[in-house]
Amino acid sequence: MDPLSYEARSLSTGLTRKTSRSSGSIEKPGKDSTEASHPAHDQEEVSGSALFYQRFRPFILAGSAAVIIGWWISATVLKATRHRWIVQTLFAWFFVLVIAFRFIPNSVISKPVGTIWESYVQDPLMKLPYYSRLALGWLCLLGIVFGSAFGFPLEENTNYGDRAISVLGLFIFQCSFYLSGTRKKRIAWHTVIVGLFLQQVIALFVLKTGAGFSMFRWIATLAADFLDQSKAGALFFFDIDTINKGWFFVNTLAAIIFFIAFVQMMYYLGVMQWLIARFAWLFFKLLDISGAEAVVAASSPWIGQGESACLVKPYVDLMTESEIHLTMTSGFSCISGSVMTFYISGVAQYLLEGAQNIVTSSVMSIPASIAISKMRYPELDEPLTKGRIVIDRGSAEKHPPANVLHAFSQGAVFGLVVAGQILTNVLTVLSLVAAINGLLTWIGHGFGIHALTLQLILGYVFYPITFLLGVPRDEILRISRILATKLIENEFVAYKELMALQATSDALSQRGFTIATYALCGFANLGSLGIQIGVLSAMAPSKAKIISRVALSAMICGFISTLQTAGIAGMLV
C-alpha cells in the first residue's frame, strides 16, 4: 500500500472529487467526467502486460524482494564490496521496505509514531505560550549553530576564528533579510527556524558522520558514473582524442541530453513523481508551506528551475506573491541534475570530496531557500494548495508518449533544445560581458587603470561578503572575483575559473576550495533571471507583473542562500 493517500482532481473542468481531504494528501490529475462514465471503455484499454502484472503482482514483488536481499547478503559478505556496507544496506532495504509497504497498511507505522509524537512532543509544546515556543526554537537553532562551529576539533590550516567569522556571516545574512523584509509582522518564524535548523542538520550529517559522508559520496559517484555513459554516444560522432579533451560542446552537452532523456523516461514510468512526492511531503510537514511550494522546492535540485515549476503548472497562475517568490528563489539557489555532470567531473579532480560537495550544497539549499524567502516575502493570503500536495505532469503535455521508448525519444529531443539554450546563453552572455569589459578597460585607461572589468569591480564589492564566509584572508579577493563571475555570467564559467585556478601554482587551500565549491553551486545569475521570468510568465500570464517585480529579490535571495550554505560548510571544515 502506498504510504500516502491520493486524491483525484479534474484539471480540465476545475471540478474536484474529494476522496481524501486530510492534511498532506497528494493530488494527481484525473480523468474528466466523460471518461469516468465509461468503465468498460477503460477496461478495454488495459494492456495484457498490465493484466499479467495485476494477477501475479504478489509473486513478482516477493521475487524482487528476495533478489534484493540476496544481493545485499552477497555484497556484504564479499571482501571486494564489504567496505561499502552502509550504502549497500540503505540501498537494498529502502527498496525492500517500498515493496513491503505495498502489502502492509500504513497504520502499522503511522499510528504508533503519531501517538508518540502527539503525546510526548506536539501536545506538550502546544500547551506552551507562543513566545515560549518561539524562544525554545531559537535556543535550539543557536545551540546547533554554535555546537557545529565550536564543538568539533579543528582541521588542517583552520582555526576557531575562521569558524566564528562564518557564524557571524550567518547572523548578518539573516538580519539583512529581516530588515529588508516587506511584512515583518507576518513572518512565519516556525518555517524560518525549522528551515535553518534543517540546513545545519544536513551539513552535520554529511560532513561529520561516516554514514552521511558515505551516502553522499555514493550519490555523487553514482551520478558521475551514470552521466559518464553519455560518452559512448559521443564516441559515435567524435574520436576518442576529442572526447578526452573534455570540450564543453562535446562532453557536457552530450551528458545533458542523455540525462534529460532518462528523466523523461522516469516520468513516464512514474518514478520521478513518486520520489518528488515523498520529498515534497517531508518539506510540507516540517516547514508548513503550501503543497505547490513543497513540490517546486523538492524538485529544483534534480530537474531544474524551469522544469520544477511545470510540475504545478495548473496552479502557477493562482499562486500568491509569496509562493511565486519562493518558487523563483528555490530555482536560483540550486543547480539541476542535468548540468551537475560538468561540476562533478570538474571539481572532483582537484579535491576528493568535490563531487560530494556539489550534491550536498544543492540539498542544503532547499530548506535555506524556503527560510530566506519566507523571511523576505511572508505569506499574506491563503494559498490554494495549502494542506495538500499537488503534482501535475501529464496535463501539461500536448502529445504524451505512447510507451517508454517514445518517452525516452521525446526526452532526447527536449534535451537537445535545453542543450541549445545553454549553448546560446553561454555564448551570448560571455560575448556581452566581454564587450562591457572592453568598454570599461578603455575607460579605465583614462584613469591609469589597465584591467578595469565587471569582475574586478564586483570582486571588491563582494570582498566583505566573502570574508563573512570564513575564507582564508589571502584568498578572499580571488574567491570574491569568482563569485562575481558567477553572478554576472553563470556558474559554468565560474567553475571553469575555479578549476583553472586550482591547476596553477597559486591554488586555493582545501578550506578555500571547499567554501568556493559550495558558494558557486546555484543558478543565481543574470541569464537565469531572464529564463525564470520568461518561463513563469508564459505559464502565468496574469502574474507577469508580480513575477517581474519579485524576480530580482528572488535572485538575490537564491544567491545568498548558496553563500549561506558555503558559510555553514566553513563552520565544519
C-alpha positions, 0 to 999 in steps of 0.5 A: 500500500502506498504510504500516502493517500491520493486524491483525484482532481479534474484539471480540465473542468476545475471540478474536484472529487474529494476522496481524501481531504486530510492534511498532506494528501497528494493530488494527481490529475484525473480523468474528466467526467466523460471518461469516468462514465465509461468503465468498460471503455477503460477496461478495454484499454488495459494492456495484457502486460498490465493484466499479467502484472495485476494477477501475479503482482504478489509473486513478482514483488516477493521475487524482487524482494528476495533478489534484493536481499540476496544481493545485499547478503552477497555484497556484504559478505564479499571482501571486494564490496564489504567496505561499502556496507552502509550504502549497500544496506540503505540501498537494498532495504529502502527498496525492500521496505517500498515493496513491503509497504505495498502489502502492509497498511500504513497504520502499522507505522503511522499510528504508533509514531503519531501517538508518540509524537502527539503525546510526548512532543506536539501536545506538550509544546502546544500547551506552551505560550507562543513566545515560549515556543518561539524562544525554545526554537531559537535556543535550539537553532543557536545551540546547533549553530554554535555546537557545529562551529565550536564543538568539533576539533579543528582541521588542517590550516583552520582555526576557531576564528575562521569558524566564528567569522562564518557564524557571524556571516550567518547572523548578518545574512539573516538580519539583512533579510529581516530588515529588508523584509516587506511584512515583518509582522507576518513572518512565519518564524516556525518555517524560518527556524525549522528551515535553518535548523534543517540546513545545519542538520544536513551539513552535520550529517554529511560532513561529520558522520561516516554514514552521511559522508558515505551516502553522499559520496555514493550519490555523487559517484553514482551520478558521475558514473551514470552521466559518464555513459553519455560518452559512448554516444559521443564516441559515435560522432567524435574520436576518442582524442576529442572526447578526452579533451573534455570540450564543453560542446562535446562532453557536457552537452552530450551528458545533458541530453542523455540525462534529460532523456532518462528523466523523461523516461522516469516520468513516464514510468512514474518514478520521478513523481513518486520520489518528488512526492515523498520529498515534497511531503517531508518539506510540507510537514516540517516547514508548513508551506503550501503543497505547490511550494513543497513540490517546486522546492523538492524538485529544483535540485534534480530537474531544474528551475524551469522544469520544477515549476511545470510540475504545478503548472495548473496552479502557477497562475493562482499562486500568491506573491509569496509562493511565486517568490519562493518558487523563483528563489528555490530555482536560483539557489540550486543547480539541476541534475542535468548540468551537475555532470560538468561540476562533478567531473570538474571539481572532483579532480582537484579535491576528493570530496568535490563531487560530494560537495556539489550534491550536498550544497544543492540539498542544503539549499532547499530548506535555506531557500524556503527560510530566506524567502519566507523571511523576505516575502511572508505569506499574506493570503491563503494559498490554494494548495495549502494542506495538500500536495499537488503534482501535475505532469501529464496535463501539461503535455500536448502529445504524451508518449505512447510507451517508454521508448517514445518517452525516452525519444521525446526526452532526447529531443527536449534535451537537445533544445535545453542543450541549445539554450545553454549553448546560446546563453553561454555564448551570448552572455560571455560575448556581452560581458566581454564587450562591457569589459572592453568598454570599461578597460578603455575607460579605465585607461583614462584613469591609469587603470589597465584591467578595469572589468565587471569582475574586478569591480564586483570582486571588491564589492563582494570582498566583505561578503566573502570574508563573512564566509570564513575564507582564508584572508589571502584568498578572499579577493580571488574567491570574491572575483569568482563569485562575481563571475558567477553572478554576472555570467553563470556558474559554468564559467565560474567553475571553469575559473575555479578549476583553472585556478586550482591547476596553477601554482597559486591554488586555493587551500582545501578550506578555500576550495571547499567554501568556493565549491559550495558558494558557486553551486546555484543558478543565481545569475543574470541569464537565469533571471531572464529564463525564470521570468520568461518561463513563469510568465508564459505559464502565468500570464496574469502574474507577469507583473508580480513575477517581474517585480519579485524576480530580482529579490528572488535572485538575490535571495537564491544567491545568498542562500548558496553563500549561506550554505558555503558559510555553514560548510566553513563552520565544519571544515 
